[in-house]
Amino acid sequence: MGLAVLLVYIALNLLSPGDMLPDIKDFRPTLVMALASLPLAGLARLQRPELGKLRVQFILMLVFFGWSLCSWFPHGGLGANVRTLVEFSSNVIVYFVGVMLLGSPSRLSFLRAVLVAVAIFVMINAFFGIPYARATGVTTPYDLTGENTLDPSNHVHDVRIRGLGMLNDPNVFGQFLLMILPMLYVAKGESGLGIGWALAGPITLLFMVGVYFTGSRGAELGVAALMAMYLIGKSRVRGVVVSGVFAMLMLVVINATRHRTISMSQGLDRLAIWSDGMSYVKRSPIWGIGWGAFTDTQGMTAHNSPLLVAAELGFVGLFLWTAIIVVTMIQLSRVPKVIGATDPGLARWAVATRLSLGVYLVTGFFLSRAYQLPLYLLFGMAGAIVANAGGDDAIPLRGTHWPLWTLIVSAGVLVLIYLMLRLRVV
């Protein structure tokens, strides 16, 4: 029952019933579903005490959520803290419920089916609308139109597909498709193969077509990043070489086939936003300017997930957010070594989830996706996998120096953004 409620909640959140049926938007149906899933997740926790073995990631998430809720206290914005609770809690709840309910390969397979169904539903609606949008230049709910920048005299308009709600940006929808891809190749069989592989190939091809029609340069480069992570995982040296060559070929192909080329001039607006974001970090380096205040202050979002967290929640918030990522990645990488022989299905899900999280974070460097449901769903999947592999007892973090790595990554990403601003590179 709890899993069914969770899956319905995830599907509704991604499909955005408030946009499809505006009359129910004020009733916050997704938040109601999220709250309804909590008691069922609590019951699952009571029935499975081994879930309590997941400690570090769970505590970090609690502290990060608490820090976000209190982010307006230093600025006297008590009402804004209520806004944070209402808007952010529905996504964070997915993490806690996911940890309780997504701990087996069969349950993760049900989740995969829901995510694939949502993606295909959006693409079908978008593809059917492309001819009309291309001919008329009229933007539809699933198709975003624009002028042909390379040939303004051409009356055929550029069209980029997208979803509704949180998937309303073509770049975000492209990221969503890439996030699902590694999950397609996880099977239950001892060999890792199964009937699902007969569907994985065609769905992968469909998703690649979808990525192309999003017109998202970040998503297309994300394809190269995903391939790089997979190849490096198999063979470090050859993986680096092959993925580097593939990435350069991707750049050439994108610039040769796109009306929207990858160039320095295309990134000037983003650089200006990043510059404002860094000024917010300097203004309040510890506390930040408050959750959700970036758009209110600048007029646009940060277009960079780590910068968004640093600007709104300060370096403490960035450290906590990064710590969740570092701890999750470390433990997922160790799951196959611990349970690969006893539970190969769950071990393969650990590998896939790590790849999905990795490509989400790579593409999120150019998107503001630090607080969105897909990220916390991935954290919840990872937490459930680690907990069912034995938790922190079987996969200890001692000796990994994760606080030090978190500090290095947190500081390093801000230094990288600063250097990109100085060199005017995006």
KOLGU-936276 format. One record per residue (C-alpha): x, y, z. Coordinates in steps of 0.5 Angstrom, whole numbers, plus 500, padded with zeros to 3 digits. Each point is the difference from the previous one (the first is absolute). Example, Ala and Ser with C-alpha at 12.3 -4.5 7.8 and 13.67 -1.06 7.14 Angstrom:
<recs>
525491516
502507498
</recs>
This chain:
<recs>
500500500
506505502
503499494
494501495
499506504
507502499
500499492
494503499
502506504
507500495
496500494
495505502
506505502
503499493
494500496
498506504
492499500
500508503
502502493
495495496
495501505
501508503
493499504
504495505
506504500
498504506
499493504
507498499
499493498
507498500
501502507
494497503
503493496
507501504
497501507
495494499
506496498
504502506
496495505
500494495
508501500
500501508
497493500
505497495
505503505
497496506
500494496
507500498
505503505
506498496
498507496
503503507
507498498
500506494
502505505
505505497
496502493
494500504
502505505
504504495
493501497
496502506
505505502
500503493
493500500
500504506
505505498
496501494
494501504
504505505
503504494
496506501
501501508
506504499
496505495
494500504
496497495
495495504
495500495
505498495
502494504
493497500
500501492
506496500
497495504
494499496
504500493
506496502
497495505
496496494
507499497
504498506
494495502
502496494
506499503
498497507
494496497
505497494
505498505
494496504
497497494
505499494
505495503
499494495
501499493
493499498
497506504
506504496
497497493
493503502
503507501
504499493
494498497
496506502
506505498
500497493
493500499
500508502
505501495
497497495
493503501
504507500
503498493
494498497
496506501
506504498
502496494
493501498
500508501
506501496
497501493
495505502
506504504
505499495
495503495
496505504
506502505
495500506
502497506
496494503
500497507
505495497
504503495
504507500
501504494
505505498
503503494
505497495
506504502
505497495
495502494
494505502
497500493
498493501
493500503
501493503
501501508
504496504
497496505
502497507
496495503
499500508
495498505
495504505
502502507
507498503
501498493
498506496
507502498
503496494
507500503
496496507
497495495
506498497
503499507
494496502
501496494
508499501
498498508
496494498
505497495
504496504
494497504
498497493
505495500
499497507
497493500
499495506
503494496
507497503
503502493
497507500
496499494
493499499
494501496
500507502
506501496
496499494
496506502
507504502
502501493
494503497
499505506
507502500
499502493
494503501
503504506
506502496
495503494
497504506
506503503
501502492
494503500
501504507
505504496
504500507
507501499
501498507
496493499
504498494
507501503
497497506
499494495
508500500
501501507
495494502
504496495
507502503
497498507
499493497
506499497
505503505
496495505
502494495
507502499
503507502
505501495
496498494
494503502
503507501
503500493
494497497
495505503
504506499
500498492
493499501
499507503
504503495
496497494
493502504
502507500
501500492
494496499
496505504
503506497
499497493
492498501
498505505
497507499
502502507
508499500
504499506
504506500
503506505
495505498
494495501
502500508
501507501
493501504
502494504
506503502
497506502
495496505
506496502
504507502
494502504
499493503
508501503
498507502
495497505
504495502
505505502
494504503
499495505
505494500
497496506
493501500
498501492
495505498
494495502
497494496
496502494
503507500
505500494
494501495
497505504
506504501
503499493
494499496
502493497
503494503
507498501
501495494
505496504
498496506
506501505
500507499
492500501
501497507
506504502
497506498
493499504
503495506
507503500
506495501
497496505
494498496
505499494
504495505
494497502
497499493
507497497
501496506
494496499
502499493
507498502
498495505
495497495
505499494
505497505
495495503
497498493
507499497
501495506
493496500
502495494
506498504
496499506
494496497
502499493
500492501
494500505
495505496
503501493
493504498
501505506
507501498
499501493
495506503
505503504
504501493
494502496
498505506
507503500
501501493
493503500
502505506
506502496
497502494
495504504
505504503
505501494
494503496
497503506
507504500
496505495
493499503
497502507
498493502
503500507
493499503
496496495
496494501
504495495
507502504
497498507
496494497
507498498
503501507
494496503
502494495
507500502
498500507
495494499
506496497
505502505
495498506
498494497
508498498
501501508
500507501
506504503
502493504
501496493
503506496
503505505
503507499
506499504
506502497
497503494
501507502
493502497
500507504
507502497
498498493
493504501
504506502
505499494
494499496
496506503
505505499
503497494
493501496
500507502
507501498
498497493
494505499
505506502
505498495
495499495
497507501
507503500
502496493
493501498
499493498
493496500
</recs>
